[in-house]
Amino acid sequence: MELLSAASLSFPYKRSTAVKCATLHDQKVNLNHTNVYDKSSSFNHVRFSLPLPKTFPTIISEGRRMLSLSRGEKIVCQSTVRPVWLDTTLPEPLRPYFMLARLNRDIGWWLQVWPSYWSIVLATKPGVLPDLRLMILLGWISLLMHTSGCTINDLHDIEFDKQVSRSKKRPLASGELTPVQGWSFWVFQLLLTTPIFLVHNKLCIGLAAAHHLLAFLYPFLKRVTYLPQAFLGVAVNWSALVGWAAVRGNFSDIGTILPIFIGGVFWTLVYDTIYAHQDKVDDAKVGVKSTALLFGDSTLYWNLGFSAISICCLLLGGYNGGLGWPYFASMVAAAGQLLWQVLTVDLSNPSECNRKFVSNKWFGAIIFTGMLLGRLAP
């Protein structure tokens, strides 16, 4: 029986709460709930009623508060190991590959694609809409870069993932896929990326090749330095350089794109430090290094500093790129969103860290909207 999360009593909550539902040890209770789900639920929750044993333990918790259950209560559960839609829409042989590529979660793609979209807008002439065809192409490239990066990360981290509670159910760590299957899938993803890149200029192709190299090297950094998040920032935001090169074909206006790239790197330092706090206990045990372990209780102050640098660099890039006033107005909202993350996150609560991490797709969207309006403004 897999571990369920995001479970709550179906009443009196307006939405699901971040709690954990442990395994029942009564073999007579059928918890094969993946085939029973509510399609109308916006949260993809599985709803089921079960007769609880008389000795049912208090196994559902919300933060520090324990919830007691009595027989016959209805529980709302959602599996974080494998989402319901995946088990009900995909052929069984494909499911572990979708999980390996993290196609069940969109946040990784958003974090990869936003910097490239920023740079495309910045590189476009004032008063002109960015090339929609190019944005679609780089959207696909960002998706493939993200999925191949997840695959290579899991291939390098198989032994570590087996020892971390959040990752031990991943296809490679659990043995659902073999390393040979994982490597074959990674090569397949690279082959899919190649023809898309070949339609661009030589600079863009060279940067794309370097992007793959950065993604390949990132997992090793977690073994040798407590700052792998800095390297990840370079790898993820490399897409900003790719997007710029796809439009301009050169870096003659380095004063515009370089601050955007650096601002993106420090943005990544903020959100991935928050993300790393989910696994800090397990990471310390297995020897994985991260900024969460390096900064510890000082994370708030470091993240405030990183946020300030990120916002200043993004402002400088927009100023040097000649963006209009809507961009600078949007930066107020973007700074507020980033500060909200840093100041309100409970770093001792893994689910809270994940929620703040996921919210960064909105930070990227705010920046993009401001850049687009700022480029079109007279």
Secondary structure by P-SEA (a helix, b strand, c coil): ccccccccccccccccccccccccccccccccccccccccccccccccccccccccccccccccbbbbbccbbbbbbbbccccccccccccccaaaaaaaaccccaaaaaaacaaaaaaaaaaccccccccaaaaaaaaaaaaaaaaaaaaaaaaacaaaaaacccccccccccccccaaaaaaaaaaaaaaaccccccccaaaaaaaaaaaaaaaaaaaaaaccccaaaaaaaaaaaaaaaaaaaccccccccccaaaaaaaaaaaaaaaaaaaacccaaaaaaacccccccccccaaaaaaaaaaaaaaaaaaaaaaaacccaaaaaaaaaaaaaaaaaaaccccccaaaaaaaaaaaaaaaaaaaaaaaaaaacc
